[in-house]
Amino acid sequence: MIADIDSQVKYSQQTPVQAISVDLRYRGLRQRGLSITEHNSGTRVESLQFLRQRAEIKYQQSVMLRLKGNILDSVHIIETFLSSLNNMELANGDLAALHLSQATNHAYCFNFKEAHQEIKKWIPVYGLPGQEEHLWDQILCAGRVLRGEGSFGEAKICFESCLRTPGLRQYKRLLVTSALADLYCELDGLRREKDTYLSRANIMVGLEIEKLKLASSQHLKGYRRLLLSHVEIKIKQGYRDDAEDLIRELLARFGSLQELDVVDRLGHVRALIAFARVSPSVCDALHRWNDVLVWNRCYNPLEEEVFTCGVVYLFLCITSYNLGDIDQSMESFNKAVRVIGGKKPQFLIPGVGTYLFQSVSSCVESTTGWRLPPFGNGRHSHPM
């Protein structure tokens, strides 16, 4: 997840009892040693319906596990179901959602090669009902994987194609709008079509935010995602006061949530990073950057520190140096070296793997003379 995955789950219309019934009836067939291909046509159709229901249930379960941060179980539940199928029991289209969910799991773990392979396992058959929605999901998933790899130009094509789709449901429109706006911020950081990308992002995000406010829909996850994108745009445009107002609203909204899923946890940490970037003083910056690390450890107590943490240590390094605490500055720099030295850049939060990292590492080197080692080829287990 890539971290912005699964902004809304399409919950099954089945009750838990119905879902259990589907599983039990299917297991009954298996226990009698019967494949669905060994039944008469009426029984076979009924069994296929059971399998399709089970596939939908497993998809929903995989998404819910991922939202809770339990990626390994999400991977396992999909693998177990797919391996239980006989050849040709379900058509390729019946498994599209499962393959895309598994691709998202791989991308969440930064296993982009495996994610691409999983995406390709579903091949759309034009003219069949429901193919358009699966194709949209496939293109969005491909865009996320490409963005995760740092292939911003290719990801842009995917997201723009998704946004141009007529008749999009609101949650999908908000999801891809924020993803595209974040990507435009990255492309602006590469100085391609200077000012054009930020202007586009500002207009499309601003319009969606106003619509949600008019509809009193500020409670939606999509609204929080759009605010995060708007914050990045405002900071890059130099409107720090406007950005801080938006950040304070975001922090209040995250604070009001009883339980944060992985998407909102990442959003909260992203908001804290933005809050540190607009600090009015060096002392405030020191406090706010440390807050980022505190909350990251709170959300991921068992995970190793990842690339984002290394970038935060660089900001702490320069902040401590500016406060005259050279020993603490050196300690933060050494922590940054430890974290970043074994990892590739990550691109879940706009700028963290690109313009923010480049700016702060350049500042550290020019101010202190300390230079980071080259990137490693390490892989990571969590995107925050």
Secondary structure, 3 states (H helix, E strand, C coil): CCCCCCCCCCCCCCCHHHHHHHHHHHHHHHHCCCCHHHCCHHHHHHHHHHHHHHHHHHHHHHHHHHHCCCHHHHHHHHHHHHHCCCCCCCCHHHHHHHHHHHHHHHHHCCCHHHHHHHHCCCCCCCCCCCHHHHHHHHHHHHHHHHHHHCCHHHHHHHHHHHHCCCCCCHHHHHHHHHHHHHHHHHHHHCCCCCCHHHHHHHHHHHHHHHHHHHCCCCCCHHHHHHHHHHHHHHHHHCCHHHHHHHHHHHHHHHHHCCCCCHHHHHHHHHHHHHHHHCCCCHHHHHHHHHHHHHHHHHHCCCCCCCHHHHHHHHHHHHHHHHCCCHHHHHHHHHHHHHHHCCECCCCCCCCCCCHHHHHHHHHHHHHHCCCCCCCCCECCCCCC
